Amino acid sequence: MRKILLTSTGLEHKAIIDRFLTMIPKETGEMRFLFIPTASRTEEEKFYVRKSFDQLLGLGVKSDNVLWFDPEDISTHRDRTEIDCIYVCGGNPFFLLKKLKECGYFDRILEWVNDGLLYIGVSAGSMIAAPDINYICWAEINDCGLEDTKGLSFITAGILPHYTDDFAKAAVLLREKGFEVLGVSDSQAVAIQGDSIEKIGYM
């Protein structure tokens, strides 16, 4: 059964944390995370990567069980049997998708998550769960020359993370252009378990 948690800011709010705790297959201290910070290139983005890492530690995850992934370093590429969760941080979704496809991990993530491995997305990590990430080109820059924008298709809609009322007009325009989009505020998440899709949290 697929287990997916798509967030804007990670495991920061109680409703999201509570759902996360129901989705993990073992105690937090025993969980092993493949931690993917690839989307983050600026100092501001890296700050939020560290925040995501600290959130995991605050929930009792052991530092040694957070396995940092580098698409350029094959020694950081883990096998399915070595991890209990894939945690994909925020940043630029186009750069993230390009690097995952170049190193072959896009197909691995797709296979493993469809086979039941827990996936947690944060911002860009949630965006790439869509069938295609072209919907987000109005807000994010494709400055890495990504041509194949096909996403993981874990959900039929494109996630609009950090959603506020200020995004409402953009959401309407996207829907008029034929994009299915779903706004997710910083205190919300989309939880997918099997065929069940539920938005949790609050605006």
C-alpha positions as CSV (number, residue, x, y, z in Angstrom):
1,M,0.0,0.0,0.0
2,R,1.3,3.4,-0.9
3,K,2.1,5.8,2.0
4,I,2.8,9.4,1.0
5,L,2.8,12.6,3.0
6,L,3.1,15.8,0.9
7,T,3.8,18.9,3.0
8,S,4.9,22.5,2.6
9,T,7.2,22.7,5.6
10,G,7.8,19.1,6.7
11,L,6.9,17.7,10.1
12,E,6.3,21.0,11.9
13,H,2.6,20.9,12.9
14,K,0.8,18.6,15.3
15,A,-1.8,17.3,12.8
16,I,1.0,16.4,10.3
17,I,3.2,14.8,13.0
18,D,0.3,12.8,14.3
19,R,-0.4,11.4,10.8
20,F,3.3,10.7,10.2
21,L,3.4,8.6,13.4
22,T,0.5,6.5,12.1
23,M,2.3,5.8,8.8
24,I,5.7,4.7,10.0
25,P,6.4,1.0,10.2
26,K,8.5,1.1,13.3
27,E,9.4,3.4,16.2
28,T,11.0,6.7,15.2
29,G,14.3,5.8,16.9
30,E,14.5,2.8,14.6
31,M,13.5,4.5,11.4
32,R,16.1,5.0,8.6
33,F,15.6,8.0,6.3
34,L,17.0,8.6,2.8
35,F,17.3,12.3,3.2
36,I,17.4,14.1,-0.2
37,P,18.4,17.8,0.0
38,T,19.2,18.0,-3.7
39,A,16.6,20.7,-4.6
40,S,18.3,23.2,-2.2
41,R,21.0,25.4,-3.7
42,T,20.7,28.8,-2.0
43,E,21.7,29.5,1.6
44,E,18.0,30.2,2.4
45,E,17.0,26.8,1.0
46,K,19.8,25.1,2.9
47,F,18.5,26.7,6.1
48,Y,15.2,24.9,5.6
49,V,17.0,21.7,4.9
50,R,18.6,21.9,8.3
51,K,15.2,22.7,9.8
52,S,13.7,19.6,8.3
53,F,16.7,17.6,9.6
54,D,16.2,19.1,13.1
55,Q,12.5,18.2,13.0
56,L,13.3,14.6,12.5
57,L,15.8,14.6,15.4
58,G,13.1,16.3,17.5
59,L,10.8,13.4,16.9
60,G,13.4,10.9,18.2
61,V,15.0,9.9,14.9
62,K,18.7,9.1,15.4
63,S,21.2,11.3,13.5
64,D,23.0,8.3,12.2
65,N,19.8,7.0,10.7
66,V,19.3,10.1,8.5
67,L,21.3,9.1,5.4
68,W,22.1,12.2,3.3
69,F,21.8,11.7,-0.4
70,D,24.0,13.2,-3.1
71,P,23.1,12.4,-6.7
72,E,26.8,12.9,-7.6
73,D,28.1,10.5,-5.0
74,I,27.2,6.9,-5.5
75,S,28.4,6.0,-2.0
76,T,25.3,7.8,-0.7
77,H,22.9,5.9,-3.0
78,R,21.0,3.4,-0.8
79,D,19.3,0.1,-1.6
80,R,15.6,-0.4,-0.8
81,T,16.5,-2.7,2.1
82,E,18.6,0.0,3.8
83,I,15.8,2.6,4.3
84,D,12.3,2.9,5.8
85,C,11.4,6.3,4.3
86,I,12.4,8.7,1.5
87,Y,12.4,12.3,2.7
88,V,12.7,14.9,-0.1
89,C,13.4,18.5,0.9
90,G,12.4,21.7,-0.7
91,G,14.1,24.1,-3.2
92,N,13.9,24.2,-6.9
93,P,11.7,21.3,-8.3
94,F,13.2,21.5,-11.8
95,F,16.7,21.0,-10.5
96,L,15.6,18.3,-8.2
97,L,13.8,16.3,-10.9
98,K,16.7,16.7,-13.3
99,K,19.2,15.3,-10.8
100,L,17.0,12.4,-9.7
101,K,16.5,11.4,-13.3
102,E,20.2,11.8,-14.3
103,C,21.4,9.5,-11.4
104,G,18.7,6.9,-12.0
105,Y,16.9,7.5,-8.6
106,F,13.7,8.8,-10.1
107,D,12.8,5.3,-11.3
108,R,13.9,3.8,-8.0
109,I,11.8,6.1,-5.9
110,L,8.8,5.5,-8.2
111,E,9.1,1.7,-7.8
112,W,9.8,1.7,-4.1
113,V,7.0,4.1,-3.1
114,N,4.5,2.3,-5.3
115,D,5.6,-0.9,-3.4
116,G,4.9,0.7,0.0
117,L,8.0,2.6,1.0
118,L,7.0,5.8,2.9
119,Y,7.6,9.1,1.0
120,I,7.6,12.5,2.6
121,G,7.8,15.5,0.4
122,V,8.5,19.1,1.5
123,S,7.6,21.9,-1.0
124,A,9.6,20.9,-4.1
125,G,9.6,17.3,-2.8
126,S,5.8,17.6,-2.9
127,M,5.7,19.3,-6.3
128,I,7.5,16.4,-8.1
129,A,4.7,14.0,-6.8
130,A,2.5,15.4,-9.6
131,P,2.2,13.9,-13.1
132,D,4.1,16.8,-14.5
133,I,5.7,19.9,-12.9
134,N,5.1,22.3,-15.7
135,Y,2.2,23.7,-13.7
136,I,4.7,25.4,-11.4
137,C,6.7,27.3,-14.0
138,W,4.9,30.5,-13.1
139,A,6.5,30.4,-9.6
140,E,9.8,28.4,-10.1
141,I,12.6,28.9,-12.6
142,N,13.7,26.1,-14.8
143,D,17.3,27.4,-14.9
144,C,18.8,23.9,-15.3
145,G,17.5,23.1,-18.8
146,L,15.2,20.3,-17.7
147,E,13.3,19.1,-20.7
148,D,11.5,16.0,-19.4
149,T,9.2,17.5,-16.7
150,K,7.3,14.3,-16.0
151,G,6.8,13.8,-12.3
152,L,6.2,10.8,-10.1
153,S,2.4,10.8,-10.5
154,F,1.8,9.9,-6.9
155,I,-1.2,12.3,-7.1
156,T,-3.2,13.6,-10.0
157,A,-3.0,17.2,-8.9
158,G,-0.1,19.5,-8.8
159,I,0.7,20.7,-5.2
160,L,0.8,24.4,-4.6
161,P,2.9,24.5,-1.4
162,H,2.9,27.5,1.0
163,Y,-0.6,28.3,-0.2
164,T,-2.3,31.4,1.1
165,D,-5.2,33.5,-0.2
166,D,-2.7,35.4,-2.3
167,F,-2.3,32.3,-4.5
168,A,-6.0,32.0,-5.2
169,K,-5.9,34.0,-8.5
170,A,-3.0,31.9,-9.8
171,A,-4.8,28.7,-8.8
172,V,-7.9,29.8,-10.8
173,L,-5.7,30.7,-13.9
174,L,-4.0,27.3,-13.7
175,R,-7.3,25.5,-13.6
176,E,-8.6,27.5,-16.5
177,K,-5.5,26.3,-18.4
178,G,-6.4,22.7,-17.6
179,F,-4.1,22.0,-14.7
180,E,-5.5,20.2,-11.7
181,V,-3.9,21.9,-8.6
182,L,-4.3,21.6,-4.9
183,G,-3.3,24.4,-2.5
184,V,-1.4,23.2,0.7
185,S,-0.7,25.8,3.3
186,D,2.3,25.7,5.6
187,S,0.2,24.0,8.3
188,Q,-1.4,21.5,5.9
189,A,-0.4,18.2,4.2
190,V,-1.9,15.7,1.8
191,A,-1.8,12.2,3.2
192,I,-2.1,9.3,0.7
193,Q,-2.6,5.8,2.0
194,G,-3.5,3.2,-0.7
195,D,-6.3,4.8,-2.7
196,S,-7.3,7.2,0.1
197,I,-6.3,10.9,-0.4
198,E,-6.9,13.3,2.5
199,K,-5.9,16.9,3.2
200,I,-5.0,17.4,6.9
201,G,-4.2,20.4,9.0
202,Y,-5.6,23.9,8.7
203,M,-5.0,27.2,6.8
